[in-house]
Amino acid sequence: MSNKKYTIKDIALEAGVSIATVSKVLNNKDKNISDNTRNRILDIVKKNNYIPNRVASSLVTKNTKTLGLIIPDITNPFFPAIVRGAEDIANLMGYSLILCNTDNSIEREKKAIEMLTEKMVDGIILDCSESSTYYKSFFRTDTPVILVDSDSKITGENIVGKITIDNYKGAYEGVTYLINKGYKNIAMLSGQTNRSTGLHRLEGYKDALADNFIHLTDDYIVEGTFDTDSGKVGVQKLLERNIPIEAIFCGNDMIAIGAMKKLKEFGYKIPEQIAVMGFDGIHFGSLYEPSLTTIKQPYYDMGYKAGEILINIVKNKNREFVEVLLEFELHIGDSA
């Protein structure tokens, strides 16, 4: 057998059973097979270092034991933590994970979903761009999809779940914390508001100010993207507007880190002259100087829970929609 690939047929011949029996053991569908037969088959598999052909077996079982995971920005430390959570539960439950990074491109996202569908993944975990016109025309695949890090209203027959936090509430509580610390002239550097996360955090900021009778002009808001460059550009724009600023609430931690870097370049002391607050709770924020005050998301749990729910949906063939709202927490650092 050393000069040719060992096949499921070879296992069946050596074990003295049918190919169907071997297939059931390899795909964990062996509840009616005796322990003696099962162990004999598994010993032969181990002895010959047999690796199942998942593509071939999927034609019979309709299950490839593979999930797809699509994220928008692998350079943002928030997303690798989601990946780690999804990968851990996938490995635990006998699944593999295919990772796709879109660089916030709708076209790359479309191609990623098409590729994963062609590879017959059992399900897709998607951190999506949330363009409504795109999704109306695209979701024609039957592959179950679970949304993560999104509190959008996107729906579809194949969207089977959503894992997120209350982004509005997180921003509201973050800004309220700044107000309670005595800050009034609070600016915001938001991420893109065509994503539900960016929009809802901006709305939380505005409502927290209004509910505390603080009325600021739109000059205090700069919309950008969820990266450090946006934080740098945002601070530049705010300072050019020549408005009094006591604190800056940022749409995520990457924006906040960029903002602090630019403030330092202009000679501002943080938080003595301008306080800065982020949103996400990435590990790098605690290492920065000053350490970042932020709304911490359970990003690892997002990935883990999304994978766990998706695999259970695949196994049980139950498409009932599942929505999980995870808890966030205020993490107080030195920046505010």
DANORGI-V576210 format. One record per pair of residues at least 6 apart in sequence whose C-alpha atoms are under 7 Angstrom apart, sorted by the first residue. I is the first residue (numbers start at 0). J is the second residue. Records with the same first field share a line. If there is no record, write none. Layout:
BEGIN
I=J ; J
END
This chain:
BEGIN
5=49
7=18
8=18
10=43
11=17 ; 18 ; 21
14=39 ; 40
21=40
23=29
24=37
53=63
54=63
57=63
62=121
63=119 ; 120 ; 121
64=94 ; 95 ; 121
65=94 ; 95 ; 96 ; 120 ; 121
66=95 ; 96 ; 97 ; 120 ; 121 ; 122 ; 123
67=96 ; 97 ; 98 ; 115 ; 120 ; 122 ; 123 ; 124
68=96 ; 97 ; 98 ; 99 ; 123 ; 124 ; 125
69=98 ; 99 ; 100 ; 124 ; 125 ; 126
70=78 ; 99 ; 100 ; 101 ; 125 ; 126
71=100 ; 101 ; 102 ; 103 ; 126
72=78 ; 100 ; 101 ; 102 ; 103
73=79 ; 100
76=281
77=281 ; 298
80=298 ; 299
81=298 ; 299 ; 301 ; 302
82=302
83=299
84=299 ; 300 ; 302 ; 303
85=302 ; 303 ; 305 ; 306
86=96
87=303
88=303 ; 306 ; 307
89=95 ; 96 ; 306
99=111
101=107 ; 108
103=128
105=128
116=142
121=142 ; 313
122=142 ; 143 ; 144 ; 309
123=143 ; 144 ; 145
124=144 ; 145 ; 146 ; 147 ; 305
125=144 ; 145 ; 146 ; 147
126=146 ; 147 ; 148 ; 149
128=194
129=194
141=157
142=157
143=157 ; 158 ; 159
144=157 ; 158 ; 159
145=158 ; 159 ; 160 ; 161 ; 305 ; 309
146=160 ; 161 ; 162
147=161 ; 162 ; 163 ; 301 ; 305
148=162 ; 163
149=163 ; 195 ; 196
150=163 ; 195 ; 196
151=195
159=318 ; 319 ; 320 ; 321
160=320 ; 321 ; 322
161=321 ; 322 ; 323
162=301 ; 305 ; 322 ; 323 ; 324
163=301 ; 323 ; 324 ; 325
164=324 ; 325 ; 326 ; 327
165=324
166=196 ; 199 ; 200
167=199 ; 200 ; 202 ; 203
168=203
169=294
170=200 ; 203 ; 204
171=203 ; 204 ; 206 ; 207
173=294
174=204 ; 207 ; 248
175=207
182=245 ; 246
183=213 ; 245
184=243 ; 244 ; 245 ; 246
185=244 ; 245 ; 246 ; 247 ; 248
186=219 ; 220 ; 244 ; 246 ; 247 ; 248
187=219 ; 220 ; 221 ; 247 ; 248 ; 249
188=220 ; 221 ; 222 ; 230 ; 233 ; 248 ; 249 ; 250
189=197 ; 201 ; 221 ; 222 ; 223 ; 249 ; 250
190=197 ; 222 ; 223 ; 224 ; 225 ; 250
191=197 ; 222 ; 223 ; 224
192=198
197=250
200=250
208=214
219=237
221=233
223=229
225=251 ; 253 ; 254
226=253 ; 254
227=253 ; 254 ; 256 ; 257
228=257
229=254
230=254 ; 255 ; 257 ; 258
231=257 ; 258 ; 261
234=258 ; 261
244=273
245=272 ; 273 ; 274
246=273 ; 274 ; 275
247=274 ; 275 ; 276
248=275 ; 276 ; 277
249=255 ; 276 ; 277 ; 278
250=277 ; 278
251=277 ; 278 ; 279
252=277 ; 278 ; 279 ; 280 ; 281 ; 284
255=275 ; 276 ; 277
269=334
270=334 ; 335
274=334 ; 335
275=334 ; 335
276=291 ; 292 ; 293 ; 334 ; 335
277=291 ; 292 ; 293 ; 294
278=293 ; 294 ; 295
279=293 ; 294 ; 295 ; 296
280=293 ; 294 ; 295 ; 296
284=290 ; 291
285=291
289=333 ; 334
290=332 ; 333 ; 334
291=332 ; 333 ; 334
292=330 ; 331 ; 332 ; 333 ; 334 ; 335
293=329 ; 330 ; 331
294=327 ; 328 ; 329 ; 330
295=327 ; 328 ; 329 ; 330
296=327 ; 328
297=327
312=318
END
